[in-house]
């Protein structure tokens, strides 16, 4: 009976600091990679799409043209 308790404690994350720290490391690594991929995707979605073709009034040009 005591052997079963000791064996279950080895698998429990509260008692086995090696496995718990490994688990926390992998969770942090996954979260960091997910955050990085998410930020890259957002930057890709909102990227600069080039110079827009904007109509400018002819009277507001550097050399204005009046009718």
Phi, psi and omega in degrees: 000316179294325179297320179295321179294316179295321180292322179289330178292330178295327182271344183283136184289337180285333185257335183256098185290333180293311181289327180289320180291326176295317178298315180295322178299314181291327176294316178297319179297315178298316180296320179295316179293320179296319178296317180297315179295320178297318179293320178296320179294320179293320177296322178293320180293323183255032182288165178286124186261007177111177183286122180286151178271099185253133175279127179247136178299137184292337180280350180255009179287171178299317171248094186295147177242116180259153178277000000 
